[in-house]
Each structure stands twice: as structure tokens, then as C-alpha cells.
Amino acid sequence: MRSRNNSGSNWIWPVVLAVVLVAIAAIQMIRVNRPRPYAESISPSPIYTADGAILTGPVSIPAGEFHAVSIDLNRTATLTGRFRSGRSDPDVNCMVLSAEDLELWKQGREFKSISRTGYLPGGKIYVTLKAGSYALVLDNRQSENAVESLAADFKIE
């Protein structure tokens, strides 16, 4: 009779089974935990204009140019303010435009202003704005002279 030594072969199948189970578990963990492409799925949050001053102090506007301040609101707010040009400065047109109308105005196309003063040496603005994107524009495009010292004080309430 021949005797076989089965002490080593008794553990082969349990070891193979354990290796296969560990391999399957590792593949599942890698497959399930893939990193997401964050740059595609997350868009930046918009930044809204807070209550308070949006334009204060002296403003210089070159000849044939304008100065615009962006206003982005997520609520109804009131824009109030005033401006006054210096004695030797040309008259300035102060307007409040929607973002779409600002682009039309820049292109010289027909636009609708929410509020405007016309070309004056000074003026006041008081307008209630709904949630949306707007621009406060100080326009010197019709003048051949620069505005050197426009005193401006505009705020959102």
C-alpha cells in the first residue's frame, strides 16, 4: 500500500478561494470608488451685489468712453445715488440698463434704459430693481473731452 501525504493539498482549495474573493472585493472597491469629474459637474456660484455702496468718490472717464458698474441681484433692491461733474468737465449721461440692453447699447443698437438722466452736469437716480443683472453706466461717449473729476455716490439698499 502506498501512503500519500495529504497535509499540503488539504489547504490548496481554501487558499485559492480566499485569493479569488480578495481579488473580487478589490475590483469592486476600485470600480465603485472612481473619482467624479468635479470640474464638469460643479458650476461656480454666482456672486450677488450686497447692500451698500457700489460706486463712490471721484471717477475719471476718458473722452468718448464710459464707466460701467455691474449689479447682480438675487432680490428686489433700490439703487439710489447722485453724481456731479466738475466745472470744466463735459456733461455726463447716467443710465441704468439690464445686462442685455448694455450689450445692445455698446453695439450702437436700439436699447431700453430702466432709468436715465440725459447729458447733464449732475443728477440723481432712484430706481427699484428686481432680481437680475444690471449695469450703472456713466456715459461720456459723445464728448471730445475727458471727465476728470466726476463726484459719484451710488448705493444699493
Phi and psi in degrees as GROMACS dihedral restraints (atoms count N, CA, C in turn):
[ dihedral_restraints ]
;  ai    aj    ak    al  type     phi  dphi    fc
    3     4     5     6     1  -104.8    20    10
    4     5     6     7     1   135.6    20    10
    6     7     8     9     1  -107.1    20    10
    7     8     9    10     1   138.5    20    10
    9    10    11    12     1  -108.2    20    10
   10    11    12    13     1   145.8    20    10
   12    13    14    15     1   -95.0    20    10
   13    14    15    16     1   103.3    20    10
   15    16    17    18     1   -98.1    20    10
   16    17    18    19     1     8.9    20    10
   18    19    20    21     1   -66.2    20    10
   19    20    21    22     1   -34.6    20    10
   21    22    23    24     1   -83.0    20    10
   22    23    24    25     1   -32.7    20    10
   24    25    26    27     1   -80.8    20    10
   25    26    27    28     1   -13.1    20    10
   27    28    29    30     1   -69.6    20    10
   28    29    30    31     1   -23.2    20    10
   30    31    32    33     1  -100.6    20    10
   31    32    33    34     1    -4.5    20    10
   33    34    35    36     1   -64.8    20    10
   34    35    36    37     1   -50.4    20    10
   36    37    38    39     1   -67.6    20    10
   37    38    39    40     1   -40.1    20    10
   39    40    41    42     1   -64.5    20    10
   40    41    42    43     1   -35.3    20    10
   42    43    44    45     1   -68.0    20    10
   43    44    45    46     1   -43.4    20    10
   45    46    47    48     1   -61.2    20    10
   46    47    48    49     1   -44.4    20    10
   48    49    50    51     1   -61.6    20    10
   49    50    51    52     1   -42.2    20    10
   51    52    53    54     1   -64.7    20    10
   52    53    54    55     1   -41.9    20    10
   54    55    56    57     1   -64.2    20    10
   55    56    57    58     1   -42.4    20    10
   57    58    59    60     1   -64.5    20    10
   58    59    60    61     1   -42.9    20    10
   60    61    62    63     1   -64.1    20    10
   61    62    63    64     1   -40.7    20    10
   63    64    65    66     1   -65.0    20    10
   64    65    66    67     1   -40.4    20    10
   66    67    68    69     1   -64.3    20    10
   67    68    69    70     1   -43.9    20    10
   69    70    71    72     1   -63.5    20    10
   70    71    72    73     1   -42.4    20    10
   72    73    74    75     1   -63.3    20    10
   73    74    75    76     1   -40.8    20    10
   75    76    77    78     1   -65.4    20    10
   76    77    78    79     1   -42.8    20    10
   78    79    80    81     1   -63.3    20    10
   79    80    81    82     1   -42.4    20    10
   81    82    83    84     1   -63.0    20    10
   82    83    84    85     1   -42.5    20    10
   84    85    86    87     1   -64.2    20    10
   85    86    87    88     1   -40.6    20    10
   87    88    89    90     1   -68.1    20    10
   88    89    90    91     1   -43.1    20    10
   90    91    92    93     1   -65.2    20    10
   91    92    93    94     1   -42.2    20    10
   93    94    95    96     1   -75.6    20    10
   94    95    96    97     1   -32.3    20    10
   96    97    98    99     1  -101.5    20    10
   97    98    99   100     1    36.2    20    10
   99   100   101   102     1   -69.2    20    10
  100   101   102   103     1   140.0    20    10
  102   103   104   105     1   -69.7    20    10
  103   104   105   106     1   143.4    20    10
  105   106   107   108     1   -85.4    20    10
  106   107   108   109     1   149.8    20    10
  108   109   110   111     1   -77.8    20    10
  109   110   111   112     1    90.2    20    10
  111   112   113   114     1   -63.8    20    10
  112   113   114   115     1   -34.8    20    10
  114   115   116   117     1   -62.0    20    10
  115   116   117   118     1   -32.0    20    10
  117   118   119   120     1   -82.0    20    10
  118   119   120   121     1   -33.7    20    10
  120   121   122   123     1   -91.8    20    10
  121   122   123   124     1   -17.3    20    10
  123   124   125   126     1  -112.2    20    10
  124   125   126   127     1   120.2    20    10
  126   127   128   129     1  -100.1    20    10
  127   128   129   130     1   147.5    20    10
  129   130   131   132     1   -66.3    20    10
  130   131   132   133     1   144.9    20    10
  132   133   134   135     1   -74.0    20    10
  133   134   135   136     1   139.4    20    10
  135   136   137   138     1   -67.9    20    10
  136   137   138   139     1   151.7    20    10
  138   139   140   141     1  -105.9    20    10
  139   140   141   142     1   121.1    20    10
  141   142   143   144     1   -98.9    20    10
  142   143   144   145     1   153.0    20    10
  144   145   146   147     1   -74.2    20    10
  145   146   147   148     1   126.6    20    10
  147   148   149   150     1   -86.0    20    10
  148   149   150   151     1   163.2    20    10
  150   151   152   153     1   -62.2    20    10
  151   152   153   154     1   146.3    20    10
  153   154   155   156     1   125.5    20    10
  154   155   156   157     1  -170.5    20    10
  156   157   158   159     1   -66.8    20    10
  157   158   159   160     1   135.5    20    10
  159   160   161   162     1  -114.2    20    10
  160   161   162   163     1   -20.6    20    10
  162   163   164   165     1  -156.5    20    10
  163   164   165   166     1   116.1    20    10
  165   166   167   168     1  -138.2    20    10
  166   167   168   169     1   155.7    20    10
  168   169   170   171     1    92.0    20    10
  169   170   171   172     1  -172.6    20    10
  171   172   173   174     1   -75.1    20    10
  172   173   174   175     1   141.1    20    10
  174   175   176   177     1  -126.1    20    10
  175   176   177   178     1   134.1    20    10
  177   178   179   180     1  -107.9    20    10
  178   179   180   181     1   133.9    20    10
  180   181   182   183     1  -128.3    20    10
  181   182   183   184     1   116.8    20    10
  183   184   185   186     1   -61.4    20    10
  184   185   186   187     1   159.7    20    10
  186   187   188   189     1   -59.9    20    10
  187   188   189   190     1   135.4    20    10
  189   190   191   192     1    72.5    20    10
  190   191   192   193     1    13.9    20    10
  192   193   194   195     1  -120.5    20    10
  193   194   195   196     1  -176.4    20    10
  195   196   197   198     1  -145.7    20    10
  196   197   198   199     1   164.0    20    10
  198   199   200   201     1  -123.3    20    10
  199   200   201   202     1   123.4    20    10
  201   202   203   204     1  -121.6    20    10
  202   203   204   205     1   142.3    20    10
  204   205   206   207     1  -120.3    20    10
  205   206   207   208     1   125.0    20    10
  207   208   209   210     1   -77.8    20    10
  208   209   210   211     1   138.3    20    10
  210   211   212   213     1  -129.9    20    10
  211   212   213   214     1   116.2    20    10
  213   214   215   216     1  -117.7    20    10
  214   215   216   217     1   116.3    20    10
  216   217   218   219     1  -116.2    20    10
  217   218   219   220     1   139.5    20    10
  219   220   221   222     1  -109.7    20    10
  220   221   222   223     1    17.6    20    10
  222   223   224   225     1  -158.2    20    10
  223   224   225   226     1   170.5    20    10
  225   226   227   228     1   -77.6    20    10
  226   227   228   229     1   133.8    20    10
  228   229   230   231     1  -146.7    20    10
  229   230   231   232     1   164.2    20    10
  231   232   233   234     1  -111.9    20    10
  232   233   234   235     1   129.5    20    10
  234   235   236   237     1   -99.8    20    10
  235   236   237   238     1   121.7    20    10
  237   238   239   240     1  -128.1    20    10
  238   239   240   241     1   152.5    20    10
  240   241   242   243     1   169.3    20    10
  241   242   243   244     1   175.8    20    10
  243   244   245   246     1  -147.3    20    10
  244   245   246   247     1   160.3    20    10
  246   247   248   249     1  -144.7    20    10
  247   248   249   250     1   156.1    20    10
  249   250   251   252     1  -151.6    20    10
  250   251   252   253     1   126.3    20    10
  252   253   254   255     1   -88.4    20    10
  253   254   255   256     1   160.2    20    10
  255   256   257   258     1   -69.0    20    10
  256   257   258   259     1   169.7    20    10
  258   259   260   261     1   -60.2    20    10
  259   260   261   262     1   -41.4    20    10
  261   262   263   264     1   -92.6    20    10
  262   263   264   265     1    -0.8    20    10
  264   265   266   267     1   -81.0    20    10
  265   266   267   268     1   153.3    20    10
  267   268   269   270     1   -73.8    20    10
  268   269   270   271     1   165.1    20    10
  270   271   272   273     1   -69.1    20    10
  271   272   273   274     1   151.2    20    10
  273   274   275   276     1  -125.0    20    10
  274   275   276   277     1   143.7    20    10
  276   277   278   279     1  -100.4    20    10
  277   278   279   280     1   122.5    20    10
  279   280   281   282     1  -104.9    20    10
  280   281   282   283     1   125.8    20    10
  282   283   284   285     1  -133.1    20    10
  283   284   285   286     1   152.6    20    10
  285   286   287   288     1  -116.9    20    10
  286   287   288   289     1   122.7    20    10
  288   289   290   291     1  -127.8    20    10
  289   290   291   292     1   151.6    20    10
  291   292   293   294     1   -70.6    20    10
  292   293   294   295     1   162.5    20    10
  294   295   296   297     1   -60.2    20    10
  295   296   297   298     1   -38.3    20    10
  297   298   299   300     1   -66.8    20    10
  298   299   300   301     1   -43.7    20    10
  300   301   302   303     1   -69.2    20    10
  301   302   303   304     1   -28.5    20    10
  303   304   305   306     1   -61.5    20    10
  304   305   306   307     1   -44.2    20    10
  306   307   308   309     1   -64.1    20    10
  307   308   309   310     1   -41.4    20    10
  309   310   311   312     1   -61.9    20    10
  310   311   312   313     1   -44.2    20    10
  312   313   314   315     1   -61.7    20    10
  313   314   315   316     1   -43.4    20    10
  315   316   317   318     1   -61.1    20    10
  316   317   318   319     1   -34.1    20    10
  318   319   320   321     1   -83.5    20    10
  319   320   321   322     1    -3.4    20    10
  321   322   323   324     1    78.0    20    10
  322   323   324   325     1    17.3    20    10
  324   325   326   327     1   -93.5    20    10
  325   326   327   328     1   172.7    20    10
  327   328   329   330     1   -67.9    20    10
  328   329   330   331     1   135.2    20    10
  330   331   332   333     1  -142.5    20    10
  331   332   333   334     1   167.2    20    10
  333   334   335   336     1  -122.8    20    10
  334   335   336   337     1   123.0    20    10
  336   337   338   339     1   -90.4    20    10
  337   338   339   340     1   147.7    20    10
  339   340   341   342     1   -79.7    20    10
  340   341   342   343     1   -37.0    20    10
  342   343   344   345     1  -155.3    20    10
  343   344   345   346     1   146.7    20    10
  345   346   347   348     1  -156.1    20    10
  346   347   348   349     1   150.9    20    10
  348   349   350   351     1   -98.0    20    10
  349   350   351   352     1   -22.8    20    10
  351   352   353   354     1    83.9    20    10
  352   353   354   355     1   173.8    20    10
  354   355   356   357     1   -77.6    20    10
  355   356   357   358     1   106.1    20    10
  357   358   359   360     1  -138.1    20    10
  358   359   360   361     1   159.9    20    10
  360   361   362   363     1   -73.5    20    10
  361   362   363   364     1   -14.1    20    10
  363   364   365   366     1  -169.2    20    10
  364   365   366   367     1   161.5    20    10
  366   367   368   369     1  -174.7    20    10
  367   368   369   370     1   175.5    20    10
  369   370   371   372     1  -127.2    20    10
  370   371   372   373     1   150.0    20    10
  372   373   374   375     1  -127.1    20    10
  373   374   375   376     1   134.9    20    10
  375   376   377   378     1  -145.6    20    10
  376   377   378   379     1   105.8    20    10
  378   379   380   381     1  -144.8    20    10
  379   380   381   382     1   139.1    20    10
  381   382   383   384     1   -93.3    20    10
  382   383   384   385     1   129.0    20    10
  384   385   386   387     1  -115.4    20    10
  385   386   387   388     1   137.6    20    10
  387   388   389   390     1   -82.6    20    10
  388   389   390   391     1   173.1    20    10
  390   391   392   393     1   -57.2    20    10
  391   392   393   394     1   134.2    20    10
  393   394   395   396     1   156.3    20    10
  394   395   396   397     1  -172.3    20    10
  396   397   398   399     1  -110.9    20    10
  397   398   399   400     1   130.8    20    10
  399   400   401   402     1  -137.3    20    10
  400   401   402   403     1   173.9    20    10
  402   403   404   405     1  -141.8    20    10
  403   404   405   406     1   136.4    20    10
  405   406   407   408     1   -95.0    20    10
  406   407   408   409     1   120.6    20    10
  408   409   410   411     1  -118.6    20    10
  409   410   411   412     1   128.7    20    10
  411   412   413   414     1  -107.5    20    10
  412   413   414   415     1   110.0    20    10
  414   415   416   417     1  -101.9    20    10
  415   416   417   418     1   123.4    20    10
  417   418   419   420     1  -125.1    20    10
  418   419   420   421     1    26.4    20    10
  420   421   422   423     1   -72.1    20    10
  421   422   423   424     1   -21.6    20    10
  423   424   425   426     1   -91.1    20    10
  424   425   426   427     1     1.3    20    10
  426   427   428   429     1  -107.2    20    10
  427   428   429   430     1   146.9    20    10
  429   430   431   432     1   -91.0    20    10
  430   431   432   433     1    -2.0    20    10
  432   433   434   435     1  -114.6    20    10
  433   434   435   436     1   145.2    20    10
  435   436   437   438     1   -77.1    20    10
  436   437   438   439     1   149.3    20    10
  438   439   440   441     1   -91.2    20    10
  439   440   441   442     1   114.5    20    10
  441   442   443   444     1   -89.2    20    10
  442   443   444   445     1   -36.0    20    10
  444   445   446   447     1  -143.6    20    10
  445   446   447   448     1    76.3    20    10
  447   448   449   450     1   -87.6    20    10
  448   449   450   451     1   118.3    20    10
  450   451   452   453     1   -83.5    20    10
  451   452   453   454     1   121.3    20    10
  453   454   455   456     1  -128.0    20    10
  454   455   456   457     1   143.8    20    10
  456   457   458   459     1  -149.6    20    10
  457   458   459   460     1    97.4    20    10
  459   460   461   462     1  -124.8    20    10
  460   461   462   463     1   142.3    20    10
  462   463   464   465     1  -147.0    20    10
  463   464   465   466     1   160.1    20    10
  465   466   467   468     1  -105.7    20    10
  466   467   468   469     1   132.2    20    10
